[in-house]
């Protein structure tokens, strides 16, 4: 009488040929430390995108009012360009 388990069948041998039957063990590698610092770094008080937003909104509202004719909105345009040059 010949006894064989399913592991020794041809399909099972081809499936696990040269590999372990147990799952691979993966170990965690800590690249950066998980602990946070005791202080928060602030490079700038305001983000750069919000520096001249009011002036830009006034300019666009004026342009919309005058149907994008920039001759009537020179004051708003000057204020916006001054703000951009300062920042």
C-alpha atoms as one frame of an Amber mdcrd trajectory, in Angstrom:
protein
   0.000   0.000   0.000   1.386   3.382  -1.044   0.470   6.432   1.034   1.150
   9.943  -0.166   0.097  13.318   1.087  -1.077  16.095  -1.241   2.271  17.852
  -0.807   4.030  15.158  -2.818   1.736  15.316  -5.824   3.241  16.675  -9.022
   1.239  19.895  -9.045   2.212  20.645  -5.459   5.886  19.881  -6.120   5.947
  22.212  -9.095   4.287  24.923  -7.045   6.737  24.795  -4.140   9.878  23.684
  -5.986  12.920  25.340  -4.441  10.879  27.413  -1.988   9.951  27.021   1.621
   6.434  25.954   2.473   6.317  28.487   5.288   5.552  32.144   4.547   8.434
  34.589   4.310   9.311  36.521   7.417   9.561  40.251   6.848  11.286  42.442
   9.373  10.555  46.129   9.888  13.405  48.534   9.207  13.111  51.939  10.833
  14.562  54.487   8.426  13.463  57.673  10.181  12.850  57.927  13.922   9.223
  57.853  15.019   9.710  60.288  17.878   8.786  63.878  17.114  10.849  66.901
  17.996  10.097  69.220  20.904   9.706  72.278  18.684   7.954  73.224  15.471
   9.925  74.992  12.779   8.288  77.984  11.118  10.062  79.319   8.098   7.604
  82.076   7.166   4.605  83.553   8.881   2.485  83.749   5.725   2.611  81.464
   2.726   3.804  83.172  -0.439   0.552  82.591  -2.289  -1.507  84.732   0.102
   0.658  87.864   0.052  -1.199  89.904  -2.572  -4.520  88.097  -2.823  -6.676
  91.100  -1.867  -5.055  93.314  -4.467  -5.439  90.607  -7.092  -9.116  90.151
  -6.208  -9.708  93.909  -6.479  -7.981  93.922  -9.857 -10.054  91.025 -11.180
 -13.309  92.505  -9.880 -12.489  95.780 -11.619 -11.616  93.948 -14.829 -14.878
  92.007 -14.657 -16.825  95.214 -14.027 -15.321  96.899 -17.077 -15.469  93.721
 -19.225 -11.699  93.154 -19.077 -10.767  96.603 -20.342  -7.621  97.418 -18.397
  -7.648 101.168 -19.117 -10.170 101.784 -16.313  -8.309  99.605 -13.763  -4.874
 101.196 -13.724  -5.061 102.083 -10.009  -5.758  98.476  -8.988  -3.080  97.240
 -11.359  -0.518  99.635  -9.866  -1.419  98.533  -6.319  -1.025  94.890  -7.301
   2.333  95.388  -9.020   3.620  97.391  -6.017   2.586  94.569  -3.687   4.328
  91.978  -5.860   7.535  94.041  -5.988   7.547  94.516  -2.190   7.140  90.819
  -1.505
